[in-house]
Amino acid sequence: MPALLLFGTYTPATWGAIKADPGAAPAAIEAAAAAAGGRVAGYWFAFDENDFYAVVEGDDAAGFALLRHRLMAGGAFKSLSAEPCLAPDEMIAALESVR
């Protein structure tokens, strides 16, 4: 199943909401992922240049694009990045196909 690594930073207002209800942040990403046809496989708060990391599983790139659009449209993030993830067997198959 295709996976997407999401990571980013929250706005100060979002941090205020997270302080009041820490479960709201992962729940919001879970709801957006479900609305785009995916599911959150993991969510972690972070203490580096990013405030969180999440792995989302979905059906295709279009669903991932919809997810990112919905999340950014909500205004909760100062930044939000998304990187496709490949399992080791997928990477090996890709590399073997170009030999």
C-alpha positions as a Python dict, from the first residue, in 0.01 Angstrom:
ca = {
    (1, 'M'): (0, 0, 0),
    (2, 'P'): (142, 342, -92),
    (3, 'A'): (259, 550, 204),
    (4, 'L'): (320, 920, 251),
    (5, 'L'): (536, 1085, 516),
    (6, 'L'): (379, 1413, 632),
    (7, 'F'): (575, 1657, 843),
    (8, 'G'): (545, 2020, 926),
    (9, 'T'): (497, 2300, 1174),
    (10, 'Y'): (181, 2424, 1340),
    (11, 'T'): (75, 2787, 1374),
    (12, 'P'): (79, 2946, 1721),
    (13, 'A'): (-303, 2931, 1727),
    (14, 'T'): (-291, 2559, 1651),
    (15, 'W'): (-44, 2507, 1935),
    (16, 'G'): (-291, 2680, 2165),
    (17, 'A'): (-560, 2433, 2059),
    (18, 'I'): (-318, 2140, 2102),
    (19, 'K'): (-234, 2257, 2454),
    (20, 'A'): (-604, 2252, 2540),
    (21, 'D'): (-661, 1914, 2371),
    (22, 'P'): (-342, 1725, 2272),
    (23, 'G'): (-541, 1453, 2096),
    (24, 'A'): (-691, 1704, 1855),
    (25, 'A'): (-380, 1720, 1634),
    (26, 'P'): (-356, 1351, 1543),
    (27, 'A'): (-735, 1327, 1526),
    (28, 'A'): (-750, 1610, 1270),
    (29, 'I'): (-495, 1437, 1047),
    (30, 'E'): (-676, 1104, 1089),
    (31, 'A'): (-1006, 1265, 983),
    (32, 'A'): (-848, 1434, 681),
    (33, 'A'): (-677, 1108, 579),
    (34, 'A'): (-1003, 914, 607),
    (35, 'A'): (-1186, 1177, 400),
    (36, 'A'): (-921, 1135, 129),
    (37, 'G'): (-951, 755, 136),
    (38, 'G'): (-647, 684, 353),
    (39, 'R'): (-552, 603, 709),
    (40, 'V'): (-287, 723, 953),
    (41, 'A'): (-39, 444, 1025),
    (42, 'G'): (149, 654, 1282),
    (43, 'Y'): (168, 1004, 1428),
    (44, 'W'): (446, 1154, 1641),
    (45, 'F'): (504, 1497, 1794),
    (46, 'A'): (862, 1610, 1731),
    (47, 'F'): (1110, 1845, 1892),
    (48, 'D'): (1320, 1952, 1595),
    (49, 'E'): (1250, 2186, 1303),
    (50, 'N'): (918, 2004, 1259),
    (51, 'D'): (637, 1982, 1511),
    (52, 'F'): (510, 1644, 1396),
    (53, 'Y'): (562, 1348, 1167),
    (54, 'A'): (285, 1122, 1038),
    (55, 'V'): (277, 825, 805),
    (56, 'V'): (-40, 799, 599),
    (57, 'E'): (-133, 497, 390),
    (58, 'G'): (-362, 543, 91),
    (59, 'D'): (-456, 420, -250),
    (60, 'D'): (-278, 661, -484),
    (61, 'A'): (-106, 994, -542),
    (62, 'A'): (-436, 1170, -616),
    (63, 'G'): (-565, 1082, -269),
    (64, 'F'): (-241, 1206, -115),
    (65, 'A'): (-269, 1533, -308),
    (66, 'L'): (-626, 1576, -186),
    (67, 'L'): (-516, 1509, 172),
    (68, 'R'): (-240, 1771, 160),
    (69, 'H'): (-475, 2025, 1),
    (70, 'R'): (-739, 1969, 270),
    (71, 'L'): (-484, 2000, 549),
    (72, 'M'): (-329, 2319, 409),
    (73, 'A'): (-670, 2476, 343),
    (74, 'G'): (-755, 2445, 712),
    (75, 'G'): (-494, 2702, 816),
    (76, 'A'): (-347, 2495, 1103),
    (77, 'F'): (4, 2476, 957),
    (78, 'K'): (286, 2722, 901),
    (79, 'S'): (444, 2456, 678),
    (80, 'L'): (342, 2110, 562),
    (81, 'S'): (560, 1878, 355),
    (82, 'A'): (479, 1541, 207),
    (83, 'E'): (720, 1276, 82),
    (84, 'P'): (623, 946, -79),
    (85, 'C'): (770, 643, 95),
    (86, 'L'): (890, 325, -72),
    (87, 'A'): (918, -8, 106),
    (88, 'P'): (1255, -182, 56),
    (89, 'D'): (1106, -435, -187),
    (90, 'E'): (952, -152, -393),
    (91, 'M'): (1287, 29, -412),
    (92, 'I'): (1468, -290, -510),
    (93, 'A'): (1214, -357, -785),
    (94, 'A'): (1248, 0, -912),
    (95, 'L'): (1627, -22, -921),
    (96, 'E'): (1619, -360, -1093),
    (97, 'S'): (1388, -224, -1362),
    (98, 'V'): (1653, 25, -1477),
    (99, 'R'): (1941, -221, -1510),
}
